[in-house]
Amino acid sequence: MITKNSVVLYKKQPAVVTDIESDKYVIRYCSVPASPTGRPAQYATQKVREKDILPLHPGPVSSLEKLLSFSDDDIAGQLSEAYELLISDEETASASYTFQELAGIVRGDFSADESWLLYSVLAEGFEFSVDETARKNGVLSFIPRSRTAVAELRRKTFEKDHADEVRAAFLKRLKQKKLELPDDAKYMVDVEALALGKTDKSKTLHDAGIAETPEKAHKLLLDTGIWDITRNPYPVRGGLSMQSASEYLPSPPDEDRIEVPGVSYAIDNEWSADPDDAVAWDGEYLWVHIADPASTVMPDSLIDKAARARGATLYIPEGASRMLCEGSLADYALGLNEKSRALSFRIRLAEDGAVTDCSVLKTIVDVKRLTYTQADQMKETAELSGLYRIARRNIARRNKAGAVSIDLPEVHITVDPETKKVSIGAVSHPESGDMVREMMLLAGEGAAHFAFKNRLPFPYISQEAPEIPADIPDGIAGEFRKVRCMRRRNIGITPAVHSGLGIGMYTQVTSPLRRYSDLVAHEQLRAFIDGRPLIDKDIMLERISAGDEAMRAGRKAERNSNMHWTLVYLLQNPDWTGEAVCIEQRGNQAVFIIPSLGQQTLLTPDRSVALNDVITVRAGAVTIPELSVAFRQV
């Protein structure tokens, strides 16, 4: 009960009730504290309602001045003793104690004059927190904090009060590479942000006298144990998401589709999880069936924009970050259901294998999945032999037209998600892989013919002829030389020769689940087939350009990620040795390719080597932040 001369709490400061008028309380409080320079305190009176104040002591208090000036150095120690009585070993006490109950435990019978000091010590101390639920109901109560919470509060307060000392001690530990983890990790947040490309500044690196670069930040994180060698920063550093797109595609629409008779075959690597093409030969037509996400992904929709921002599915050794929602694969990938919906290219071929006609159709297809090995085992069967004949004929046709084929060693890198152990295996080149490639090229050629015939604004892909010298060497050295002769591809709305492929008119349409430019091409084909407005040519090229820019960032992240995990593999296998093939001579040095790693290196061999000569090498110094390794001859 609040009476005259009671002590109350008003806006977190003490007040004395000087009078009661009906339902209002007249209180006196200090409105302006005394200043250190000698300015006296100023006091004020105010009428308040009961809900505006909280009772501290029923009184009577000697005076407001006495209340404010009361001191006793023993209260803090007595409060700690009370805390020890109330708290269990580690857990927060479940009980809530009113201020009067708690003050009684601390001081026994406490006077009104000492009530404000008691409250101040309680409110500002570490051991107790205000019970906010009780406070909202007009009761001032406290709950003992856990010992862990008390220790953390003490630590934070010390660090705040001694910020310069704490910072200096941290920087000393940092320079000695002897951080106290995990506590010191919180000071390295800006270093991690720089290593991940989220900022270009780091106060911690600056204060430590270290260059503010992502590579130096990465090295420091490794040296101090914040990161281990398996942390791959490159996708995030490139501004890419490590997660697949999250927005589900709508269910495929119910619409008229042609049911293609027979079985078509989706042929891919063993690890492929998103098959988006299938092929078949019915004796008259070559069928190339492609996943049909454009049946629901509309131009410039939210899903289309999100795919444009990614450019392509990101494939890194840790796994795939998909351009379109992984949860939608079952509805759109081919061969994951009993029947698959597809956008199909029905192609008629001339005797020499050239495309003479192409129709683009909405279809229902019976798709069977095969690995490359399984397909090669069936290449003489009635189901697949026709496809292999078409592929061989198309290779001969393209070679006659000046196509450039390049065969360099490739590897596939995988990382065990639990152990982070890296495996590197050679990628084989079975004939079935060549067959599927030729079917996809024919689909691209057929789609280009279809778009040109129907005057569609369309993304045609071309490439100027390379200048390959007549004396190009044999073997891997020659393949490497051809790579350096190739020109960049071009995308435009006017058909032009793709000299590298030996095709007069070409586009890409076979990976709409994985590549944004293919999705745009499908959106345009779909709009034409369905009788909807077409995408304007300039808008189409602008969107494809944005997607290509994002795709280039993804490809850079893939290259850097592959190199990162290759270096981790070498650190995990310190006794590794492998063959290196000379592909270029540079005075007393030579460039070598290491087929089993898919890597190139510049070495000074201990003997004269000719192109395609083989030496044995092992890894020397591996520097993960710089993505470098110094190979040396064994």
C-alpha positions, 0 to 999 in steps of 0.5 A: 500500500502506498501512503504519505512518505512512502518511497516509490520508483518513478521512471526508474528514479526514486521519489517520495510521496508527499501527499495523496489527492483522490486517485492521484499521488503527489511525488517529489523527485530530483529532476536535475542531479547536482553537477561535479562543478558545484551546481546544486540539485534541482527538485520537482513535484508532480501528480501521478497515477498509481500505475505510473509508480512502483512501491519500494518501501511503505515509509516513512522516509526521513527525506528525499535528500536522505534517501538519495545520499544513503550509502553502505559499502556492505550492500554489494557483498550482502547481495552476493551472499543472498544470491548464493543462497538462492541460486542452484549450481548452474541453472537459473532459479525458477522463483521470482522475488519481490523487491521487498522479499529480496531486500529482506533476505539481503538486509533483514529489516531494511529502512525506507532511507536505504531502499533506493540504494538497495534497488540501485545495487540490485538493478545495476548488479549482475546477479539478478534481472528484473521480472518484466512480466511482474513489472507490467502487472505493477509488481517490482520483482527480480529473478536470479540469473544463472552463474553462466549468465552472470559470468558472461555479463561480468566479462562483457562489462569488463571488456566495455570498461577496458576496451582499449586494453582488451583490444590491445591484448587481442591484437597481441595474441593475433600477431602471435597466432595464438588466439583464445578460441572460441572467445576471440572469434567474435573479434574476427568477424570483419576478417571473415567478411573480407575473406568472403568478399562481403567487404573490402575493409577490415579494421582488424587487419589494418590494426594488425598491420596486415594487408587488407585483401581476401587472400591475407584474410583467408590466410589469417583465418587458417593460421589462427584456427578460425577456419580449417583448410576445407572452408571454400570461400569462393562461391560466396566471394563471387556473390553466389548462393550455396543453396539451390533456388527455393521458389517452387515452380508451379505444377505443369499445366494440363494442356494438349501434348503429343504422346511420342511412341516408344522409349526415349533415353536419358543418358548421363554420368552416374552422378547426374541428378537433373536429367534434362534431355532424352533422345530417340530415333524412330527410323524417320525422325531424330527426337531430342526431348528437353525438359519443359520448365518454360511451360510455367516459368514466364518471361520476367517472372520472379522465378525467371529473374532469380534464374537470371541472377544465377545464370546457371546451376553452380557445380562445385565439389561439395554439390550443386546449387541449382538455378531452378528449385531442386524440389521441382525436379521431379515434375520437370526433369526427364525420366524421374516419373513414369511419363515425362513432359517435354519440349521436343525437337523432331528433326529430319536429316539429310543423307549427309546428316544435315538438318533439313527440317525441325518441328518443336512440339509439346510432348509426353515421353516415356523416358528410360535413364541410362549411364554412359557405360550402359548406353555403350553396352547397348550401342549395337541394339535396335534401340540405340544403334541408329543414334550412334550411326547418326552421331558418327555421320554428324561428326564426319559432316562437322569435321568436313566443315572445319570443326575443331575437336579438343580432347584434354584430360578431365577430372571429377572432384568429390568431397565427402560431406561428413569427413571432408575427404577429397576424391579425384577421378579421371573423367572417361570419354565413352562413345555414348558421351560423343553420341549424346553431344552430337544429338544436342548439337543437332537439337541446337542446329534444328532449333536455329533453323526453326527460329529462322524459318519462323522469323523469331527473335532468337539467341543465335550462337556463333564463333569465328574460325580459329587460326590453327597453325599447320605444324600443330603438334600431336598428342596432348601438346597439340590439344593444348595449342588448339585451345589457345587458338579458339575465339570467344563465342558470340550471341546475337539475333542474326544467324552466323557460322559456328566455326568451332563446331562446324555448324552453319546456324546454331543455338543452345536449347538443351539445358533449360534446367541448368542454363539461363540462356537456354531457358530464355530460348525455351520461353521464346519457343513456348510463346510462339507455339502458344500464340503469346507475344514474343520477347522483344529482341533487345530485351531478350539479348539484355536478359541473356547478357545479364544471365551470361555475366552471372554464369561467368561469375559461377564458372570462375567460382567453379574453377577456384573451388576445384583448385581449392579442393585439389590443394586440399587433396594434396594436403590430405595425400602428402605422398602423392606423385603423378605424371606430368606431360610437357605441353609447351616449351619456354626456354629452359622451363616448360609448361606441363599438364598433370592429367590425374589432377587436371592441373597445369604447372610451370617447371624447370625440368632436370633434363631437356624435354620435348613436347608430350614427354612425361616426367613424374612430379610431386607437390611441394609448398601448397598455399590454399589462400593463394590457390597455388602449389609448387610442383617439383620433379621427382 
